[in-house]
Amino acid sequence: MNLVTPCSSKQTLYPSLPLRILPRRYYSAAPETASTTASSSDPPAPEPTEEADPIKKELEAKNREIIDLKDRYLRSVADFRNLQDRTKRDVQSARDFAITKFASDLIESVDNLDRALTTVPSSKLAPQNSDPDSPAQDNEYNKDLANLYDGLKMTETILMGTLKKHGLERFDPSEGEGQMFNPNRHEATFQTKVEGKENGQVFMTQQKGFILNGRVIRAAKVGVVKNS
């Protein structure tokens, strides 16, 4: 008895087709994820080495050195500018007060010229009568003395103008209504009661003061009011 298989029947029906056996494939029910695939494909991260620490320390040391050098540079620039300012002030001060000793010695001559002008009474400087040829003219008038006084006054004016150009000035605290006593500019020689004046006000000048470029080289000797 002969058994006929399905394959043999097919071969019988289609004798020109070769017999081919297909391989079997098996699939998993769980889906594959991208993270699993990526993690499996990426290489492992390198472990930190000991060589990174010295480089980091060296970088920090360089940063500290840069900060220190910058601070030194700024301090040096500030010191240099301060030195320049001090030098300018010293040079200017030397120029302004280079003639201090000369001015102090010249003050005595100016005082003597001022005393010579103040000792001449006003009655001898101008005639009382308007007609100078009149016999009734005041005998106290002296024409030569008046001319000498005018010459000295002109000399004093020119001298004080020249001294002022070089920074030397004379001041009189009692001029006008009188200044208030200032210990930085005045030297009080006496105090007395004066009607119509305030306490501490200068009413009399015994010796005029002098200033050289804003600095007092001789204080004025004055009398001060003290009503109480």
Secondary structure, DSSP 8 states (H G I E B T S, - for coil): -----HHHHHHHH-TTS-----------SS---HHHHHHHHS-------TTHHHHHHHHHHHHHHHHHHHHHHHHHHHHHHHHHHHHHHHHHHHHHTTTHHHHHHHHHHHHHHHHHHHTS-GGGTS-SSS-TT-TTS-TT--HHHHHHHHHHHHHHHHHHHHHHHTTEEEE-TTSTT--B--TTTEEEEEEE--TT--TTBEEEEEE-EEEETTEEEE-EEEEEE---
